[in-house]
Amino acid sequence: ADVGTALGLPGPWEAPKWVWKVAWVMQKRAMPLLHSFDECAPADTCLNLNVLWWKAIAGNRKGSPTYDGGLAYDLLPPVTRGVVQFPLCWAYPNLHHQNVALRTAFIDRVVTER
């Protein structure tokens, strides 16, 4: 069985490479805008910050195994975090954030079982 099925989540969209690349470029360009009013904004928008946004998308999907009650969402800048709030979080295609969702569900399961 594939990982997504075992965790109760769909896998990432099997989109063409160009779609993944466009999504990555859009995210990279959006980060400075998303943090333009953030007094805690880091000097660079490293991958960890992208992962936080992806985690917020997955974490706001009510009814999903990765729903976190807004934990990751609350760590985002208050002025711009609305772009990943519920129900808008469901509008994002399962690309990069879905990989984060799968890893989150796996880690949550292992920690819970121990």
Protein Blocks (a to p, Z undefined) as FASTA:
>chain_A
ZZklmnopacdddddfklmmmmmmmmmmmmmmmmmmmmkbcfbdcfklmmmmmmmmmmmm
ghiaklgghmmmmmpcfklmmmmccfklmmpccfkkmmmmmmmmmmmmmmmmZZ
